[in-house]
Amino acid sequence: MAEQSITIKIGEKTYPLKVSSPEVEQMMRLAAERINEMLAKYNAKFPESSLADKLAFVALNETASRIAVQNAELKVRETVEAFDKELADYLQKNSK
């Protein structure tokens, strides 16, 4: 598929983007929506702060959330690998 041009709005500024698929477009639009929702919350809490400061907190919050998800995913992967090894050991022991 050829790239498609879209425009998203973050804060009061619009950004032209090129996306490679409808799925990427949807993801970008959802991401912009989430950023704008978080900006609105920071605007309500900290009206005197600059847009740059609020965007920094949005980035910090989103990055911390991503790290938490990655850590949880790693724990799940480790648990699955442990169960897989335990199952393989059990099957090897009981196949004799």
Backbone bond lengths (Angstrom), bond angles and torsions (degrees), N, CA, C in turn:
res aa  C-N    CA-C-N  psi(-1)  N-CA   C-N-CA  omega(-1)  CA-C   N-CA-C  phi
1 M - - - 1.449 - - 1.528 108.80 -
2 A 1.303 116.63 139.91 1.458 121.87 176.91 1.519 109.45 -73.84
3 E 1.306 114.87 153.02 1.461 118.69 178.42 1.522 110.35 -64.25
4 Q 1.318 114.94 146.39 1.453 121.79 178.83 1.518 108.11 -116.50
5 S 1.319 116.17 139.71 1.458 120.89 177.68 1.517 109.63 -89.42
6 I 1.331 115.10 133.25 1.462 120.84 175.93 1.522 107.83 -133.71
7 T 1.306 115.55 167.33 1.461 121.50 175.25 1.515 108.04 -128.67
8 I 1.319 115.88 130.08 1.457 120.07 174.80 1.518 108.17 -119.61
9 K 1.320 115.50 158.40 1.459 120.98 179.52 1.522 108.54 -120.05
10 I 1.329 115.21 127.64 1.459 121.46 175.65 1.522 106.04 -126.08
11 G 1.314 115.53 122.47 1.456 119.10 -173.68 1.515 108.28 65.15
12 E 1.278 116.45 -127.34 1.468 121.19 179.60 1.523 112.19 -104.99
13 K 1.315 117.57 10.54 1.461 120.69 -175.20 1.520 110.80 -117.18
14 T 1.333 115.84 141.14 1.458 120.41 176.42 1.522 109.47 -99.95
15 Y 1.314 114.84 148.11 1.456 121.87 -178.10 1.523 109.79 -130.41
16 P 1.329 117.29 123.76 1.464 119.40 173.92 1.535 108.86 -80.84
17 L 1.308 115.75 135.95 1.464 121.17 178.88 1.515 109.94 -132.91
18 K 1.302 115.98 158.34 1.461 121.73 170.25 1.523 106.35 -114.77
19 V 1.328 115.04 131.40 1.463 120.24 -179.71 1.517 109.11 -121.91
20 S 1.324 115.35 152.62 1.463 120.60 -174.32 1.521 114.28 -93.77
21 S 1.340 116.82 -12.88 1.468 118.69 -178.17 1.529 109.84 -160.05
22 P 1.334 116.76 163.35 1.469 119.41 175.46 1.526 112.37 -60.73
23 E 1.328 116.95 -31.58 1.456 120.54 179.46 1.528 110.65 -66.53
24 V 1.330 116.63 -42.28 1.460 120.76 178.52 1.526 109.44 -66.86
25 E 1.323 116.82 -39.14 1.469 119.95 177.03 1.521 110.57 -59.24
26 Q 1.327 116.51 -48.04 1.461 120.25 179.97 1.524 110.61 -60.76
27 M 1.333 117.08 -42.12 1.457 120.81 179.89 1.532 110.51 -62.52
28 M 1.322 117.76 -43.32 1.464 121.40 179.51 1.530 111.23 -64.58
29 R 1.310 116.73 -41.16 1.469 119.99 179.45 1.531 111.02 -66.57
30 L 1.325 116.32 -40.81 1.468 119.56 176.93 1.527 111.28 -65.44
31 A 1.331 116.79 -39.53 1.462 120.43 178.61 1.528 110.22 -63.31
32 A 1.336 116.68 -44.90 1.475 119.96 178.38 1.517 110.86 -62.29
33 E 1.330 116.65 -39.47 1.472 120.57 178.28 1.526 110.69 -62.61
34 R 1.322 115.91 -43.66 1.473 119.78 179.58 1.521 111.00 -64.42
35 I 1.327 116.83 -43.52 1.470 120.61 177.55 1.524 110.05 -58.96
36 N 1.326 116.73 -45.52 1.464 120.21 -179.53 1.524 112.09 -64.58
37 E 1.325 117.63 -36.48 1.464 120.92 176.48 1.532 110.05 -63.72
38 M 1.324 116.15 -44.18 1.465 119.62 179.68 1.527 110.84 -67.40
39 L 1.323 116.62 -39.06 1.469 119.73 176.59 1.522 110.63 -60.43
40 A 1.320 116.84 -40.95 1.468 120.23 179.36 1.525 110.30 -61.33
41 K 1.328 117.25 -40.32 1.466 120.50 177.93 1.520 111.28 -65.12
42 Y 1.344 116.39 -43.64 1.462 119.31 178.34 1.526 111.07 -68.02
43 N 1.331 118.15 -34.25 1.466 120.99 175.97 1.525 110.89 -61.64
44 A 1.332 116.13 -39.69 1.463 120.07 179.84 1.532 111.27 -69.79
45 K 1.336 116.43 -39.48 1.465 120.57 -177.72 1.526 112.92 -78.82
46 F 1.318 115.94 -38.34 1.465 121.14 -172.90 1.528 110.76 -130.94
47 P 1.332 118.01 65.75 1.467 119.85 -176.14 1.528 113.49 -62.80
48 E 1.316 117.16 -23.95 1.470 120.26 -178.23 1.524 112.89 -82.48
49 S 1.331 118.49 -14.65 1.462 121.73 -178.52 1.528 110.84 -75.11
50 S 1.316 115.23 152.54 1.467 120.31 179.71 1.530 110.35 -73.83
51 L 1.317 115.31 160.30 1.460 120.57 176.39 1.518 109.99 -60.69
52 A 1.327 117.16 -39.14 1.467 120.47 179.22 1.526 111.02 -61.00
53 D 1.332 117.69 -42.05 1.463 120.71 177.84 1.523 110.96 -63.64
54 K 1.331 116.33 -43.14 1.467 119.73 -179.86 1.522 110.89 -64.92
55 L 1.329 116.87 -41.03 1.468 119.72 177.87 1.523 111.04 -65.82
56 A 1.324 117.61 -34.23 1.466 120.59 176.15 1.523 110.49 -62.86
57 F 1.332 116.84 -41.21 1.467 119.86 178.02 1.521 111.74 -68.59
58 V 1.322 117.24 -36.01 1.476 120.33 175.08 1.528 108.80 -61.20
59 A 1.333 117.02 -47.66 1.462 121.05 179.67 1.528 111.25 -61.09
60 L 1.323 116.46 -43.24 1.461 121.02 179.36 1.528 110.75 -62.28
61 N 1.315 116.69 -46.77 1.455 122.08 -179.46 1.529 110.66 -61.82
62 E 1.327 116.83 -46.58 1.463 120.33 -178.76 1.523 111.52 -66.66
63 T 1.316 117.46 -38.48 1.458 120.61 179.16 1.526 110.79 -67.63
64 A 1.330 117.12 -41.60 1.468 120.67 176.87 1.531 110.17 -61.66
65 S 1.320 116.95 -41.02 1.468 120.50 177.76 1.518 111.19 -63.18
66 R 1.323 116.26 -41.75 1.466 120.39 179.47 1.520 110.75 -63.78
67 I 1.326 116.93 -42.50 1.465 120.53 178.51 1.529 110.44 -62.55
68 A 1.326 117.59 -40.94 1.466 121.09 178.45 1.526 110.62 -61.84
69 V 1.324 116.82 -41.95 1.469 120.77 178.84 1.529 110.08 -65.74
70 Q 1.325 117.32 -42.41 1.467 120.49 178.35 1.517 111.46 -62.36
71 N 1.330 117.13 -40.34 1.458 120.56 178.00 1.525 111.24 -65.19
72 A 1.322 116.77 -41.56 1.464 120.48 177.89 1.522 110.31 -64.94
73 E 1.323 116.63 -40.65 1.463 120.95 178.33 1.523 110.91 -62.54
74 L 1.330 116.79 -40.62 1.460 120.93 178.60 1.527 110.74 -62.96
75 K 1.330 116.98 -41.92 1.468 120.32 178.58 1.528 111.01 -63.75
76 V 1.322 116.90 -40.72 1.469 120.45 177.97 1.523 109.85 -64.24
77 R 1.337 116.63 -44.26 1.456 120.38 179.59 1.530 110.79 -60.86
78 E 1.332 117.14 -42.94 1.460 120.78 178.91 1.518 111.25 -63.76
79 T 1.327 116.88 -39.48 1.467 120.96 178.28 1.523 110.67 -64.83
80 V 1.322 117.30 -44.20 1.469 121.54 179.25 1.528 109.95 -62.76
81 E 1.331 116.84 -43.28 1.467 119.89 178.80 1.524 111.25 -63.18
82 A 1.327 117.93 -38.46 1.467 121.23 178.76 1.533 109.91 -66.20
83 F 1.336 116.74 -42.97 1.462 119.80 177.71 1.520 110.88 -64.76
84 D 1.332 116.90 -38.95 1.459 121.27 179.33 1.528 110.35 -62.21
85 K 1.329 116.35 -43.77 1.471 120.30 178.46 1.520 110.52 -65.16
86 E 1.317 116.00 -42.95 1.471 120.25 179.61 1.528 110.54 -61.70
87 L 1.324 116.76 -41.93 1.467 121.08 178.69 1.516 110.80 -65.48
88 A 1.327 116.40 -44.29 1.465 119.91 179.23 1.533 110.40 -61.38
89 D 1.321 117.19 -43.36 1.469 121.08 177.95 1.527 110.73 -62.23
90 Y 1.317 116.63 -43.31 1.468 121.29 179.61 1.526 110.70 -62.30
91 L 1.330 115.95 -46.80 1.466 120.19 -178.78 1.520 111.27 -64.95
92 Q 1.342 116.86 -38.89 1.453 119.86 178.61 1.518 110.17 -66.01
93 K 1.305 117.02 -42.03 1.461 121.71 -178.55 1.524 111.26 -66.12
94 N 1.326 117.31 -38.07 1.467 121.47 -175.33 1.511 114.12 -93.91
95 S 1.329 118.34 1.40 1.462 119.12 179.62 1.527 111.08 -92.94
96 K 1.300 116.78 -2.42 1.465 120.91 -178.52 1.492 111.69 -86.10
